Amino acid sequence: MIKAAKQYSAFYFMKRKRTRLWQRYGHERVLRSAIERAATIRYILDNPVNAGWSIGPANYPWLGSACYSVVELILQATPSD
């Protein structure tokens, strides 16, 4: 199902924008434990800081999601296992 969704979205994105939507060789992963989930969230939160785009995750304007605020993500980045 994911392959079909990615293929469909990539086709129409390429048609409109003339550029790729997805990177090659990307693979989905299942996050099985709270520690693994926390490490992944921490990695995502640290990306704009490591790139020099922000002094901290809460200061980066495009960080967050439709489900969680930046503060909630920061709290989830601390493993509870």
Contact map, one row per residue, 1 for C-alpha under 8 A:
111110000000000000000000000000000000000000000000000000000000000000000000000000000
111111000000000000000000000000000000000000000000000000000000000000000000000000000
111111100000000000000000000000000000000000000000000000000000000000000000000000000
111111110000000000000000000000000000000000000000000000000000000000000000000000000
111111111000000000000000000000000000000000000000000000000000000000000000000000000
011111111100000000000100000000000000000000000000000000000000000000000000000000000
001111111110000000000000000000000000000000000000000000000000000000000000000000000
000111111111000000000000000000000000000000000000000000000000000000000000000000000
000011111111100000001000000000000000000000000000000000000000000000000000000000000
000001111111110000011100000000000000000000000000000000000000000000000000000000000
000000111111111000000000000000000000000000000000000000000000000000000000000000000
000000011111111100000000000000000000000000000000000000000000000000000000000000000
000000001111111111111000000000000000000000000000000000000000000000000000000000000
000000000111111111111000000000000000000000000000000000000000000000000000000000000
000000000011111111000000000000000000000000000000000000000000000000000000000000000
000000000001111111000000000000000000000000000000000000000000000000000000000000000
000000000000111111100000000000000000000000000000000000000000000000000000000000000
000000000000111111110000000000000000000000000000000000000000000000000000000000000
000000000000110011111000000000000000000000000000000000000000000000000000000000000
000000000100110001111110000000000000000000000000000000000000000000000000000000000
000000001100110000111110000000000000000000000000000000000000000000000000000000000
000001000100000000011111010000000000000000000000000000000000000000000000000000000
000000000000000000011111110000000000000000000000000000000000000000000000000000000
000000000000000000000111110000000000000000000000000000000000000000000000000000000
000000000000000000000011111000000000000000000000000000000000000000000000000000000
000000000000000000000111111100000000000000000000000000000000000000000000000000000
000000000000000000000000111110000000000000000000000000000000000000000000000000000
000000000000000000000000011111000000000000000000000000000000000000000000000000000
000000000000000000000000001111100000000000000000000000000000000000000000000000000
000000000000000000000000000111110000000000000000000000000000000000000000000000000
000000000000000000000000000011111101100000000000000000000000000000000000000000000
000000000000000000000000000001111101100000000000000000000000000000000000000000000
000000000000000000000000000000111111100000000000000000000000000000000000000000001
000000000000000000000000000000111111110000000000000000000000000000000000000000111
000000000000000000000000000000001111111000000000000000000000000000000000000000111
000000000000000000000000000000111111111100000000000000000000000000000000000000000
000000000000000000000000000000111111111110000000000000000000000000000000000010100
000000000000000000000000000000000111111111000000000000000000000000000000000111100
000000000000000000000000000000000011111111100000000000000000000000000000000010100
000000000000000000000000000000000001111111110000000000000000000000000000000010000
000000000000000000000000000000000000111111111000000000000000000000000000110110000
000000000000000000000000000000000000011111111100000000000000000000000000010010000
000000000000000000000000000000000000001111111110000000000000000000000000000000000
000000000000000000000000000000000000000111111110000000000000000000000000000000000
000000000000000000000000000000000000000011111111100000001000001000000000010000000
000000000000000000000000000000000000000001111111110000011000000000000000000000000
000000000000000000000000000000000000000000111111111000000000000000000000000000000
000000000000000000000000000000000000000000001111111111011001000000000000000000000
000000000000000000000000000000000000000000001111111111111000000000000000000000000
000000000000000000000000000000000000000000000111111110000000000000000000000000000
000000000000000000000000000000000000000000000011111111000000000000000000000000000
000000000000000000000000000000000000000000000001111111100000000000000000000000000
000000000000000000000000000000000000000000000001111111100001000000000000000000000
000000000000000000000000000000000000000000000001101111111011000000000000000000000
000000000000000000000000000000000000000000000000100111111011000000000000000000000
000000000000000000000000000000000000000000000101100001111111000000000000000000000
000000000000000000000000000000000000000000001101100001111111001000000100000000000
000000000000000000000000000000000000000000000000000000011111101000000110000000000
000000000000000000000000000000000000000000000000000001111111100000000000000000000
000000000000000000000000000000000000000000000001000011111111111000000000000000000
000000000000000000000000000000000000000000000000000000000111111000000000000000000
000000000000000000000000000000000000000000000000000000000001111100000000000000000
000000000000000000000000000000000000000000001000000000001101111110000100000000000
000000000000000000000000000000000000000000000000000000000000011111011100100000000
000000000000000000000000000000000000000000000000000000000000001111111100000000000
000000000000000000000000000000000000000000000000000000000000000111111000000000000
000000000000000000000000000000000000000000000000000000000000000011111000000000000
000000000000000000000000000000000000000000000000000000000000000111111111100000000
000000000000000000000000000000000000000000000000000000000000000111111111100000000
000000000000000000000000000000000000000000000000000000001100001110011111110000000
000000000000000000000000000000000000000000000000000000000100000000011111111000000
000000000000000000000000000000000000000000000000000000000000000000011111111100000
000000000000000000000000000000000000000010000000000000000000000100011111111110000
000000000000000000000000000000000000000011001000000000000000000000000111111111000
000000000000000000000000000000000000000000000000000000000000000000000011111111000
000000000000000000000000000000000000010010000000000000000000000000000001111111100
000000000000000000000000000000000000111111000000000000000000000000000000111111100
000000000000000000000000000000000000010000000000000000000000000000000000011111110
000000000000000000000000000000000110111000000000000000000000000000000000000111111
000000000000000000000000000000000110000000000000000000000000000000000000000001111
000000000000000000000000000000001110000000000000000000000000000000000000000000111
